Amino acid sequence: MSDETVRFELPQSEIPHQWYNIQADLPRPLPPVLHPGTKQPIGPDDLAPLFPMALIMQEVSRDRYIDIPEEVREIYKLWRPTPLLRARRLEKALDTPAHIYYKYEGVSPSGSHKLNTATPQAYYNKEEGITGLTTETGAGQWGTALSQACNFFGMDCFVYMVKISYQQKPYRRAIMQAFGADVTPSPSDKTQAGRMILERDPNSTGSLGIAISEAVEAAATSGGKYKYALGSVLNHVLTHQTVIGQECLKQMELAGEYPDVVVGPIGGGSNFAGIGLPFLHQNLTAGKQTRLVGVEPAACPSLTRGKYAYDFGDTAGMTPLVKMYTLGHDFVPAPLHAGGLRYHGMASIICEMYDQGLMEATAIPQLETFQAAITFARSEGIIPAPEAAHGIAAAIREAQAAKEAGEKRVVLFNLCGHGHFDMSAYDAYFAGELTDYEYPQEEIERAMAALPQV
Amino acid sequence: MSDETVRFELPQSEIPHQWYNIQADLPRPLPPVLHPGTKQPIGPDDLAPLFPMALIMQEVSRDRYIDIPEEVREIYKLWRPTPLLRARRLEKALDTPAHIYYKYEGVSPSGSHKLNTATPQAYYNKEEGITGLTTETGAGQWGTALSQACNFFGMDCFVYMVKISYQQKPYRRAIMQAFGADVTPSPSDKTQAGRMILERDPNSTGSLGIAISEAVEAAATSGGKYKYALGSVLNHVLTHQTVIGQECLKQMELAGEYPDVVVGPIGGGSNFAGIGLPFLHQNLTAGKQTRLVGVEPAACPSLTRGKYAYDFGDTAGMTPLVKMYTLGHDFVPAPLHAGGLRYHGMASIICEMYDQGLMEATAIPQLETFQAAITFARSEGIIPAPEAAHGIAAAIREAQAAKEAGEKRVVLFNLCGHGHFDMSAYDAYFAGELTDYEYPQEEIERAMAALPQV
């Protein structure tokens, strides 16, 4: 056992110099994004009040590779390349012939993969003279990352945090404040969108959709001083995350293996895209046949039970219309503990991948994900974020299937973040307070009926 | 700036194969440890009820190098070698000509350097047929590490956690429980030592000394089923931590520099010894002249204001007598937020180094350490543990001295752990609730008067 390598590290010089843009290679291009009023495709100018032009151009770019600015790579050096680990102790615990690898993004200062895109987003805004950013956060991972990125570039940061997470994770607020951010529980009375929700339901626990409405409004009404930053869903966000998969390709080579299956949790899609897109690129252009499996919570099953239709990205209906697998923009998912996966929709790129048969999707109930998290923690030592635990649970299912089939299979998943700020969820799990949620079909159909007509 | 390396990584093959034992090289050997009853030097048999023979032999060994068992190295591979970083962004923030390097031990699954010794301690106990370990924890770093190590080797773990930390850090308990440990706030009514303290002061917030008494008693009265594990102070613990400094020597070579000064926080001494001893070895045998600076909290100034005398390691007077710089075994330090540094005594190795003029010591007030922590976090992205912040504060003082002198100086410190479970302390700091404590001299003298007669 003594010579077995468990960690595959790359030198700093191997941090990618470019992001990979799947839009260059998708067999069928992404459907257009529509203006919520005219229902006509929007152009860059329509997005200009919310995003800097550099990011808008990335959003619609068909260039296969986009250069990573040196200033961004300098920040990446604080934690990238992240390690790839072979989970030999987990394999042993599962008694599986599968080889399980995980990319560990939790080593980033913010504790998750989110800093990969927060950094360039802050950079490009700063370059265009913007002095602060507004955003929403669910689990708190994104808010933490953007707080750090804004701090690195000397910018203000205003975070609308989903109320249930704000209450469950008091120290998330503290860490964002340590980096100088202003944190507001959402829905709040600071915005019209928030006040509207509170009027309807004063006890609302919030949702990502509501918090997005608030953050978008705060930027749009700032008189051009602030812009808005989104931690997932958008094309440029998914593109930024491809540093993960690009590093994995090189690290799997160091390990002398190639994944049969790549799994990752999907809430908005950035984590899964980050590890998956560079492997999809290999499938599309180099004859590889890696299965890509997105994992969503059974309590918020956008891909597996939603409808592929045009819908708003937020709850109040302020954003453009995006064609996506959606549970309806006013769907408020149960207060499960993977706050980062409580989103009614899904990234356009992920939806097209799914619709074009380039990936699979599966939904896993909450209790199975926590059980998987504990199995993983006791084997590998790392307490995963509840979001990340969805990827672990799916990887364990793949490893068990390999065992049943009596086959060696190479499984790779993205351990997108640690759970150090999620211990209240583990506490609740140990106390037997967590349950599985399964949405009644009629509830989903009611939400579907409210989809905008296009 | 683009070619500047900020992280210096070693491959897994460079994890040390041996621990370095300073006892081989100390100009004057360590004073003997005395039996609390007979006041005569104790032998290995006296320690046998508490520790496995392999660790007792390491405790008294004069061998320069001690082989690291392969089973331990296998576990080390989960996070070692840890990265060495050049704090270029901090240097810029301080506008200093100093080059500041930090070794980051917070990447370990337990979040601190403590797992470096927890792992071999669990291993050697397991090898000798022990099925569980008892211990104390202050900040919770040590309890977390031992919980993980026991979990890795399938052993029970009983943690007595200083009550103030138990209250301030609810999620520390949760993470220890996630690894299967049994956690009791100390003083408790589970032991005679705990009951004695509670009788005297029912509102006692506890101390490391009290928790040690409880954990030692729990092991000693287990009928040989369990033994006791200590996270600092003892020679073998400090020896295990030398993997840190050994890796640093190689990494500083990669960086093309050699430290003028090595700083580290000192509570019991294991963190400072871990990074410092391999450099002291170079001072003693290779003509190097690196200054070694231990940093203690002004509220618990064992080296800088204590007395070098024989004293008990615990509060109840159950342990052997050790010659050390002590504030008196019944000294209960103020409830400052660096729980891991609230110890009345100090490792024998550190005390002899200090007494023999092989190192310096300084005491820093609490508010300065939190200020340093925020400066560091906003520069380097990492929220440090309050204990680790003492090292940062001292490194900043060194960097400022270099600036005043107009000299380039190479400063190295050990960032022994992250502060993800210490956000309540940061919260209190931001709320202006923290103060500086300075112990009145008469209080210290009172404690000194209670020192045992030897």
Interface residues (C-beta under 8 A of the other chain):
Chain A: M1 S2 E4 T5 V6 R7 E9 P11 Q12 E70 R73 E74 K77 L78 W79 L85 V107 S108 P109 S110 G111 Q148 N151 F152 P170 Y171 A174 I175 Q177 A178 F179 G180 I374 A377 R378 E380 G381 I382 I383 H418 H420 F421 M423 S424 Y426 D427 F430
Chain B: M1 S2 E4 T5 V6 R7 E9 P11 Q12 E70 R73 E74 K77 L78 W79 L85 R89 V107 P109 S110 G111 Q148 N151 F152 P170 Y171 A174 I175 Q177 A178 F179 G180 I374 A377 R378 E380 G381 I382 I383 H418 H420 F421 M423 S424 Y426 D427 F430
